[in-house]
Amino acid sequence: MISVFSCKKTFDYQPENVLDITKNYQDVNDADAVILGLYGKFAKVMDKYIVLNELQGDLMDVTPNADKYLKEINEHSATTDNPWADPKPFYALVIDCNDIMYNFKEMLRTRRMTQAEFDIRYSEVTTVWVWVYLQLGIQYGSVPFVTDPLATIDAVKDPSKSPTVSFDVLIDNLIAMIRTVPVLNPIALTDETHTPIIVTAGSSLIRVIDGYSTSRMFLNRYFLFGDVFLWKGSYAEAAHYYRAAMDLSEYVKISSGSGSYPDFFRVTGSKGEATGPTWDSDFISPFDGDIKSDIISQVPFDKKFQPGNPFISLFSHAGKYLLKPSAKSINNWDIQYRSDNSPIDIYRGPDKSYSMGPEPEVKKLIAGFNKLNPLETTGKFIIQRSRGLHLRFLEAANRDGRDQLAYALLNNGLKAAYTGPPPVPANVVNIMQSFDANPDYYFDARAGQFPPYVGIWSGNIGIRGNASLVPVKVDSVKYFDMSVPALWDKPVKDAKGLAIAQEDLILKENALEMAFEGVRWTDLVRVGLRREKEIPGSGLAFMQATVAAKFIAAGKSVPPGVAQLGSSVANWYLPFKR
């Protein structure tokens, strides 16, 4: 059921194994089938999502087996006939969403759905719509904006039916849509009192289909909407949505005897243990057999259903082996130092994110595949993960002036942030609490025995602490007033420079933590656009240097298309064929 649904008018034919479109919206069961079918089609763009968001960046490279089209994407020289640059698969999803949202409104108007049933289902479809349009903006810049529920793919080709909007206007349109979403909470989690977050009107969407639970197939709205506001530059609002996602919880028992408290979407489990040694278990584990507090949303790939597992062909020697980790990405892990001063990020690098050897594979995306059993291609793709959520929160908080909080959560966590002598300064992200007038930036990490007390963030040990790496730091002399040596909390003398310096650290950590997961090009474009608006020329230089480093690290010449990334923002986008 997940894989076979499609709208007739999208493809201009009637599939034999699909209900007539006029019969698809009779009751709430039909509505559920349509949503699950939409997510089935959503899974079919994951290979394009990975290729565009990783191969255009600095962490993935082509192998000698790659065809000219993948090489074009890699070298930023794609033309409109490049199938990877074809926007049609994304617009097919947009048109389906438009159709579904229109028909859901009709179902509500004619009382085929209750208001509560409508609210959760309309929200789920809107979420996919926002995700797809955000991707279109990232990849193409200015894009046709189609909202007509009667539109077909052909409407995208007609400027009179789908006017082109700039990326900035598109973001504003997405925010306007976000403001109308009836239900923000995800479907399958519980709140801090064990109460289901959603009304029972949405419970029928949570089911097992062909052996796969749908409970975490749905995109997390808080996470996604935070991304949209981050692109807008509304950092406080982005942080608000990210924090809402971070605070979603499932309850777990603690062995200390101090009772139960929430296991949040946090960097570590509720006991605060480092998960570095088993970091790759999320990728190796079968679908829905992972740590529930880390993976937020994911889709399954099954050999019995289209599209199958597209990553085996792309990344495995048992497939076509077309793409591989870049030399730059491998070097990123190799130059790290662990807390015992030994080299290499062993928990996220070699034999974790990539397989070692002269022809390394992107292991993270095919971690569950066994070459000795090549016919068993079932797998999964993680769309949203808690550590990616934290890194996005850090990006927003850092740009919103919370440099100490960003530093603490990036490195060794809240409790490890303070290293100075008493008296303890008031404005410090340490001593187990981060005091802030904005509750989105307040974190209680206190833990004590007399009386017993366990703050809900007491287990946080930071992104790098979780990987047992030494902290990364900025140049104190450059950004702080160091004229009073005894003063622990040095005043910031260059806030803008400090924000950019820490943003560089967050980007580098993202390359270590989130490599090959489909976020790299997204991060580079967002940061590049931000810097170009602040200081013209700086974003262009940043983008060109970052992508060129991939070729330089591999001992290759920088392709002309990559060199052109430094001359115009327009060169960052794929050509759009109407």
Buried (B, 14 or more C-beta within 10 A) or exposed (E): EBBBBBBBBBEEEEEEEBBEBEEBBEEBEBBBBBBBBBBBBBBBBBBBBBBBBBBBBBBBBBBEEBEEBBBBBBBBBBEEEBEBBBBEBBBBBBBBBBBBBBBBBEBBEEEBBEEBBBBBBBBBBBBBBBBBBBBBBBBBBBBBBBBEBEBBBEBBBBEEBBEBBEBBBBBBBBBEBBEEBEBBBBBBBBBEEEEBBBBEBBEBBBEEBEEBBBBBBBBBBBBBBBBBBBBBBBBBBBBBBBBBBBBBBBBBEBEEEBEEBBBBBBBBBBEBEBBBEEBBBBBBBEBBEBBBBBBBBBBBBBEEBEBBBBBBBBBBBBBBBBBBBBBBBBEBBEEBEBBEEEEBBBBBBBEBBBBEEEEBBBBBBBBBBEEEEEEEBBBBBBBBBBBBBBBBBBBBBBBBBBBBBBBBBBBBBBBBBBEEEEEEEEEBBBBBBBEBEEEBBBBBBBBEEEEEEBBBBBBBBBBBBBBBBBBBEBEEEEBBEEEEEEEBBBEBBEEEBBBBBBBBBBBBBBBBBBBBBBBBBBBBBBBBBBBBEEEEEBBBBBBBEBBBBBBEBEEEEBBEBBBBBBEEBEBBBBEBBE
